[in-house]
Structures are given as structure tokens and as C-alpha cells.
Amino acid sequence: MKPKFVLLALLSVTLAIASALALQKGKEREDPNVRSVQGAVEDAAGRTVEGAVVQLKNTKSLQVRSFITQRGGAYYFHGLSTDVDYELKAEYRDSSSAVKTLSVYDSRKKAVINLKLEPKQ
């Protein structure tokens, strides 16, 4: 394959994925039954942690989704039901956070829940 063809193919796939994600986020804003949660993970000293694993547990189905934090310790979960409680926790090396709950009574479309890591005992 010629390098230009490969580059064009990759660019096309990237644009298609970006368009699909933008469309999904647009639907999320329109649908009153869908919400998201985001936040940051910090260590015990208050520094953000890149590479921590944040787990989101659906308390009805018990399904668990994971996100590895990015620069600034940021995480993001979208497409969440407003009819379900979700539990969030973070882990990194020998530290973990307390479990926090995104409740059905929390009416925010974009909830922000920050997680603080403490050494495991």
C-alpha cells in the first residue's frame, strides 16, 4: 500500500469516529433520561493522578465500567441512565478512594464527582 493511501484511510476513519462521538454527545444533551459524570482523581497530598483506574458500577445491573485517568487526573463517563444509582471509586498502586454515589436524586445532567486516594490499609 502506498503511504498516502494509508494516511488518507486513517484520516477518514478518525473523522468518522469523531463525527459519531459528536453525534452521541448531542443526543445526550437532548435526552432527559441520559446524564454523565466527570471529575478528577487526587492523591492524599492533593496532586492529580494520571493513570488511576476509576470504576463506575451500575447498582441495578452490577455492570462495571472503567476509565484510566488522563492528564490532570481527569475521568469521564457518559450515556448514564437517570433511573440508576452509580457507585464510583478510584485505585492507583497501593491507594484507593472511598466509594461515592451518583444518586437518582441528583438531577444534574453533567455531575462532577472528584475522588481522593488514600493509602490502603
C-alpha positions, 0 to 999 in steps of 0.5 A: 500500500502506498503511504498516502493511501494509508494516511488518507484511510486513517484520516477518514476513519478518525473523522468518522469516529469523531463525527459519531462521538459528536453525534452521541454527545448531542443526543445526550444533551437532548435526552432527559433520561441520559446524564454523565459524570466527570471529575478528577482523581487526587492523591492524599497530598492533593496532586492529580493522578494520571493513570488511576483506574476509576470504576463506575458500577451500575447498582441495578445491573452490577455492570462495571465500567472503567476509565484510566485517568488522563492528564490532570487526573481527569475521568469521564463517563457518559450515556448514564441512565437517570433511573440508576444509582452509580457507585464510583471509586478510584485505585492507583498502586497501593491507594484507593478512594472511598466509594461515592454515589451518583444518586437518582436524586441528583438531577444534574445532567453533567455531575462532577464527582472528584475522588481522593486516594488514600493509602490502603490499609 
